[in-house]
Amino acid sequence: MSAPILIVDDEPANLALLRQILAPDHALVFARNGNEALAATAKHRPALILLDIQMPDMDGYTACRALKANPQTAGIPVIFVTGLAEVGDETAGFEAGAVDYIVKPISPPIVRARVRIHLSLVSATQLEKSYHEAIYMLGEASEFKDTDTGAHIWRMAAYSAALAAASGWDEAACRQLELAAPMHDIGKLGIPDAILHKPGKLDAAEWAVMQTHSTVGSKIRSKSSDAPILLMAATVALRHHEKWDGSGYPDGLAGEAIPEMARIVAIADVFDALSMTRPYKEAWPLDRIMETLTGSAGTHFDPRLVEHFVRILPRILAIKDDWNARDLDERRSA
């Protein structure tokens, strides 16, 4: 059963009117003042609160601020439904934490429309949260398979977002890439441990098996959902080993035929991989890493993106230090 809507008003006639408007489509609970509103919120965890302002004991502003100060209830949207119609009153309502403001006398179509909109936003937020949780679990799954990576997937995801921003991506797209990038190597779940953890160089047959992780990873993600973020992850998984000059895999794409998201992740992935100690190599010093990246511009990497990466190197190094510190703290507390 879906969470109810909480309606808070000290006037029985107002409660009855809102019940008449909303009861045909929604489960409802009621409170008559701010204190009752806080108790009802704790008990019922409503999806949305319609809150009067002028009430005895605790007014709506105070109740709203209390709800927003509590981490358990801060995410519940509050709509003020009030007779206070001055601009200053409305401003105070939004400053208290409300998402909307309806002035009495109320119009039933407006109330229904505003409620529908904000419940849709709640559903979208919950769906996004579910996607994020699934993404992190998938990223962790690939990390557990390849246990030497440590914080690699999270560092390179942060590098990818920083490089995307430097390349002109908007904030929402950068965030989406940061969530998709940790799943770039989930296809390694299909690679035998003997190959994945071999301390020496892979022979030709082993390398052929290793290369299949890009297509395996893409299939895992593309079949799981048509959500944009998971489709982005599938593209990154499939294309992050393609090279600018067409010598990469799995399909030998070249130049801008390679999706930009994959070109970004390729640079972030290689930078972090070269920075790490692995069974088959020591961590490289920064000057050698940067020489390799810049020397591979136009062959392995998109030269324009390499220029951006060099430009934001201080930001990249700050991200690296931050994630290394987190990784060290986790190892110490384990």
C-alpha positions in Angstrom: 0.0 0.0 0.0 1.3 3.5 -0.9 2.1 6.0 1.8 -0.8 8.3 2.7 -1.1 12.1 2.4 -1.1 13.9 5.8 -3.5 16.8 6.0 -3.0 19.3 8.9 -5.5 22.0 9.8 -7.2 23.1 13.0 -10.5 23.9 11.2 -12.8 20.8 10.8 -14.4 22.3 7.7 -11.1 22.6 6.0 -10.2 19.0 6.8 -13.6 17.9 5.5 -13.1 19.8 2.2 -9.7 18.4 1.6 -10.9 15.0 2.4 -13.7 15.4 -0.2 -11.2 16.6 -2.8 -8.5 13.9 -2.3 -10.1 10.8 -0.7 -11.3 9.3 -4.0 -7.7 9.0 -5.2 -5.5 8.9 -2.1 -5.1 7.4 1.3 -5.4 10.2 3.9 -4.5 10.8 7.5 -5.3 14.0 9.5 -3.9 16.2 12.3 -5.2 19.4 13.9 -2.0 21.2 14.9 1.7 21.2 14.5 2.4 18.8 17.4 -0.1 16.3 16.1 1.5 16.7 12.6 4.9 15.7 13.9 3.5 12.7 15.7 1.4 11.6 12.7 4.5 12.0 10.4 6.6 9.8 12.7 3.8 7.2 12.8 2.6 7.1 9.2 5.6 8.3 7.1 3.3 10.2 4.7 4.4 10.7 1.0 3.2 14.3 1.2 2.0 16.8 3.8 -0.6 19.5 3.3 0.0 21.9 6.1 -1.9 24.9 7.4 0.1 27.8 8.9 -2.2 29.5 11.4 -2.7 26.9 14.1 -2.6 26.9 17.9 0.4 25.7 20.0 2.7 25.2 17.0 2.2 27.0 13.7 2.9 25.6 10.3 6.2 27.4 9.8 7.5 25.9 13.0 6.2 22.4 12.2 7.7 22.5 8.8 11.1 23.6 10.1 11.0 20.8 12.6 10.2 18.3 9.9 13.1 19.5 7.8 15.5 19.4 10.7 14.8 15.7 11.2 16.8 13.5 8.8 14.0 10.9 9.0 11.4 13.3 7.7 13.4 16.0 5.9 12.7 14.4 2.5 8.9 14.5 2.8 7.5 17.4 0.7 5.3 19.9 2.4 2.7 22.1 0.7 1.3 25.0 2.7 -2.4 25.4 2.4 -3.3 28.7 4.1 -5.3 31.8 4.1 -2.1 33.9 4.4 -1.8 35.5 0.9 0.9 38.1 1.2 4.1 37.7 -0.7 6.1 37.8 2.5 4.0 34.9 3.9 4.7 32.8 0.8 8.4 33.7 1.0 8.5 32.6 4.7 6.8 29.3 3.7 9.4 28.5 1.1 12.2 29.5 3.5 10.7 27.1 6.1 11.2 24.3 3.6 7.9 24.0 1.7 7.8 22.9 -1.9 4.6 24.6 -2.8 2.1 27.2 -1.4 -1.7 27.1 -2.0 -3.8 30.0 -0.9 -7.4 29.6 0.5 -10.1 29.5 -0.6 -8.8 26.5 -2.4 -9.7 25.3 -5.9 -10.2 21.5 -6.1 -8.6 21.2 -9.5 -5.5 23.1 -8.4 -5.2 21.1 -5.2 -5.5 17.8 -7.2 -3.0 19.0 -9.8 -0.4 20.2 -7.2 -0.7 17.0 -5.2 -0.4 14.9 -8.4 2.8 16.8 -9.5 4.5 16.5 -6.1 3.7 12.8 -5.7 5.1 12.2 -9.2 8.3 14.0 -8.1 8.4 11.8 -5.0 8.1 8.7 -7.2 10.8 9.9 -9.5 13.1 10.5 -6.6 12.5 7.1 -5.2 13.0 5.5 -8.6 16.3 7.3 -9.0 17.4 6.2 -5.5 16.7 2.6 -6.5 18.7 2.9 -9.7 21.6 4.4 -7.7 21.5 1.6 -5.2 21.5 -1.0 -7.9 24.4 0.7 -9.7 26.5 0.8 -6.5 25.8 -2.9 -5.9 26.8 -3.8 -9.5 29.9 -1.7 -9.1 30.8 -3.4 -5.8 30.2 -6.8 -7.4 32.8 -6.1 -10.1 35.2 -4.8 -7.4 34.8 -8.0 -5.3 35.6 -10.0 -8.4 38.7 -8.0 -9.1 39.9 -7.5 -5.5 43.0 -5.6 -6.3 41.1 -2.6 -7.6 40.3 -1.2 -4.1 38.7 2.2 -4.6 39.5 2.2 -8.4 36.0 2.2 -9.7 35.0 5.1 -7.5 38.1 7.2 -8.2 37.9 6.8 -11.9 34.1 7.6 -11.8 34.9 10.8 -10.1 37.7 11.6 -12.6 35.2 10.9 -15.4 32.7 13.3 -14.0 35.4 16.0 -13.6 36.6 15.5 -17.2 33.0 15.6 -18.5 32.4 18.9 -16.7 35.6 20.3 -18.2 34.4 19.2 -21.6 31.1 21.1 -21.3 28.7 18.6 -19.9 26.0 19.9 -17.7 25.8 19.0 -14.0 23.0 16.3 -14.4 24.9 14.6 -17.2 28.1 14.6 -15.2 26.4 13.0 -12.3 24.8 10.4 -14.5 28.2 9.5 -16.0 29.7 9.3 -12.5 27.1 6.7 -11.6 27.4 4.8 -14.8 31.2 4.6 -14.9 31.8 2.3 -11.9 30.1 -0.4 -13.9 32.5 -0.2 -16.8 34.2 -3.5 -15.9 31.3 -5.5 -14.6 31.9 -7.9 -17.5 34.9 -9.2 -15.5 32.4 -11.2 -13.6 32.4 -13.5 -16.6 36.2 -13.8 -16.8 37.9 -16.8 -15.1 39.9 -15.9 -12.0 43.0 -17.6 -13.4 43.1 -15.0 -16.2 41.9 -12.0 -14.2 44.4 -12.5 -11.4 47.3 -13.9 -13.4 50.5 -12.1 -12.1 52.3 -12.2 -15.5 51.4 -11.1 -19.0 48.4 -12.8 -20.7 49.1 -15.0 -23.7 47.1 -14.5 -26.9 44.3 -16.9 -25.9 44.0 -15.5 -22.5 43.9 -11.9 -23.9 41.1 -12.9 -26.2 39.1 -14.1 -23.3 39.9 -11.0 -21.3 38.7 -8.8 -24.2 35.2 -10.3 -24.0 34.6 -8.5 -20.7 33.4 -5.4 -22.6 30.7 -7.2 -24.5 29.7 -9.3 -21.5 29.4 -6.2 -19.4 27.3 -4.5 -22.0 24.9 -7.4 -22.3 24.5 -7.5 -18.5 23.5 -3.9 -18.3 21.5 -3.5 -21.5 19.3 -6.5 -20.6 18.6 -5.3 -17.1 16.7 -2.1 -17.8 16.0 0.6 -20.4 16.7 3.3 -17.8 18.9 6.0 -19.4 21.6 5.6 -16.7 21.9 1.9 -17.3 21.9 2.3 -21.0 24.8 4.8 -20.5 26.6 2.2 -18.4 26.1 -0.4 -21.1 27.6 1.9 -23.7 30.6 2.7 -21.5 31.1 -1.0 -20.8 31.1 -1.8 -24.5 33.2 1.1 -25.8 35.7 2.1 -23.1 38.4 0.0 -24.8 37.9 1.4 -28.3 40.8 3.7 -29.3 40.8 7.0 -31.2 42.9 5.5 -34.1 40.6 2.5 -34.5 43.0 -0.1 -33.0 40.8 -0.9 -29.9 38.1 -3.4 -29.2 35.6 -4.9 -29.6 34.7 -3.3 -32.9 37.6 -1.1 -33.9 35.6 2.2 -33.8 37.7 5.3 -34.4 37.5 9.0 -33.6 34.1 10.5 -32.8 32.4 7.3 -33.8 33.3 6.3 -30.2 30.7 7.7 -27.9 32.2 10.6 -25.9 31.2 9.1 -22.6 33.4 6.1 -23.4 36.3 8.3 -24.6 36.1 10.1 -21.2 36.0 6.9 -19.2 38.9 5.5 -21.2 41.2 8.3 -20.0 40.0 8.2 -16.4 40.3 4.4 -16.3 43.9 4.3 -17.7 45.1 7.2 -15.5 43.9 5.4 -12.4 45.1 2.0 -13.5 48.6 3.3 -14.1 48.5 5.0 -10.6 47.8 1.7 -8.9 49.9 -1.2 -7.7 48.7 -4.4 -9.3 50.0 -8.0 -9.2 51.8 -7.5 -12.5 53.2 -3.9 -11.9 54.1 -1.2 -9.5 52.3 2.2 -9.4 53.8 4.6 -11.9 55.0 8.1 -10.9 52.8 11.0 -12.0 55.2 12.3 -14.6 55.4 9.0 -16.4 51.6 8.6 -16.3 51.1 12.0 -17.8 53.8 11.5 -20.4 51.9 8.3 -21.4 48.5 10.0 -21.6 49.8 13.0 -23.7 51.9 10.7 -25.9 48.8 8.6 -26.6 46.6 11.6 -27.6 45.5 11.0 -31.2 46.2 7.3 -31.1 44.6 5.8 -28.0 42.8 8.9 -26.7 40.8 11.8 -28.0 43.3 14.6 -28.1 40.8 17.3 -27.1 39.9 15.3 -24.0 43.5 14.8 -23.1 44.0 18.6 -23.2 41.1 19.0 -20.9 42.5 16.4 -18.5 45.9 18.1 -18.4 44.2 21.4 -17.7 42.2 20.0 -14.7 45.0 17.8 -13.4 45.1 19.6 -9.9 41.4 18.7 -9.6 42.1 15.1 -10.6 44.9 14.8 -8.0 42.7 16.3 -5.3 40.1 13.6 -6.1 42.8 10.9 -6.0 44.0 12.0 -2.6 40.5 12.1 -1.2 39.6 8.6 -2.4 43.0 7.2 -1.3 42.3 8.6 2.2 38.9 7.0 2.3 40.3 3.7 1.1 43.0 3.8 3.8 40.4 4.6 6.5 38.2 1.7 5.4 41.2 -0.7 5.4 42.2 0.4 8.9 38.7 0.0 10.3 38.1 -3.4 8.6 
